[in-house]
Amino acid sequence: MAEKKATRIKGNEDDLKAIRTAIDFEARGMALYTKLEEGSDDPKEKAFFKLLSGIERQHFMSLRETEEFLTDPASWYQNIEKSSLDGG
């Protein structure tokens, strides 16, 4: 069933370019907030920047998953469904 879905859904180059631009944006956000966290001496500031970095990481991971879906839907479905060749 995943194969049938995978053949219907495939990202085009514009979709991938947009996703990859967003991935880069989120990665730069994570790096900035991590740098600000490390450069702060105030525990509240550190916690705030750590929170922001974590949010950016969640966005980053979601976008990477979307990139995988658009480039290889069959593998994405297999990973999500955790299926294997033995039916498990």
C-alpha positions as CSV (number, residue, x, y, z in Angstrom):
1,M,0.0,0.0,0.0
2,A,2.9,2.4,0.7
3,E,4.1,1.9,-2.8
4,K,0.8,3.1,-4.3
5,K,0.8,6.2,-2.1
6,A,4.5,6.8,-2.9
7,T,4.0,6.8,-6.6
8,R,1.2,9.5,-6.3
9,I,3.2,11.9,-4.1
10,K,6.5,13.3,-5.1
11,G,7.9,16.8,-4.6
12,N,9.0,18.9,-7.4
13,E,12.2,21.0,-7.5
14,D,10.4,24.2,-6.3
15,D,9.0,22.3,-3.3
16,L,12.4,20.9,-2.4
17,K,14.1,24.3,-2.8
18,A,11.6,25.8,-0.4
19,I,12.1,23.1,2.1
20,R,15.8,23.2,1.9
21,T,15.8,27.0,2.3
22,A,13.7,26.6,5.4
23,I,16.0,23.8,6.7
24,D,18.9,26.2,6.4
25,F,17.0,29.0,8.1
26,E,16.2,26.7,11.1
27,A,19.7,25.5,11.3
28,R,21.0,29.0,11.5
29,G,18.4,29.8,14.1
30,M,19.6,26.8,16.2
31,A,23.2,27.9,15.9
32,L,22.4,31.5,16.9
33,Y,20.3,30.6,19.9
34,T,22.9,28.1,21.1
35,K,25.6,30.7,20.7
36,L,23.5,33.2,22.7
37,E,22.9,30.6,25.4
38,E,26.5,29.7,25.7
39,G,27.5,33.4,25.9
40,S,25.0,34.3,28.6
41,D,25.8,34.2,32.3
42,D,22.2,34.8,33.4
43,P,20.4,31.5,34.1
44,K,17.0,32.8,32.9
45,E,18.6,34.0,29.6
46,K,20.3,30.7,29.2
47,A,17.1,28.8,29.8
48,F,15.2,31.1,27.3
49,F,17.8,30.7,24.5
50,K,17.9,26.9,25.2
51,L,14.1,26.8,24.8
52,L,14.3,28.8,21.5
53,S,17.1,26.5,20.2
54,G,14.9,23.5,21.0
55,I,12.0,24.9,19.2
56,E,14.2,25.6,16.1
57,R,15.4,22.0,16.4
58,Q,11.9,20.7,16.3
59,H,11.2,22.8,13.2
60,F,14.5,21.6,11.6
61,M,13.7,17.9,12.2
62,S,10.1,18.3,10.9
63,L,11.5,19.9,7.7
64,R,14.1,17.2,7.3
65,E,11.3,14.7,7.5
66,T,9.3,16.6,4.9
67,E,12.4,16.7,2.7
68,E,12.7,12.9,3.0
69,F,9.0,12.5,2.2
70,L,9.3,14.6,-1.0
71,T,12.5,12.9,-2.2
72,D,11.7,9.3,-1.3
73,P,8.1,8.8,-0.2
74,A,8.3,5.0,-0.2
75,S,11.2,5.0,2.3
76,W,9.4,7.7,4.3
77,Y,6.3,5.5,4.6
78,Q,8.4,2.5,5.5
79,N,10.2,4.4,8.3
80,I,6.9,5.9,9.6
81,E,5.1,2.6,9.6
82,K,8.1,0.7,10.9
83,S,7.3,-2.1,8.5
84,S,9.8,-4.7,7.4
85,L,10.0,-7.4,4.7
86,D,8.9,-10.1,7.1
87,G,5.6,-8.3,7.7
88,G,6.5,-7.2,11.3
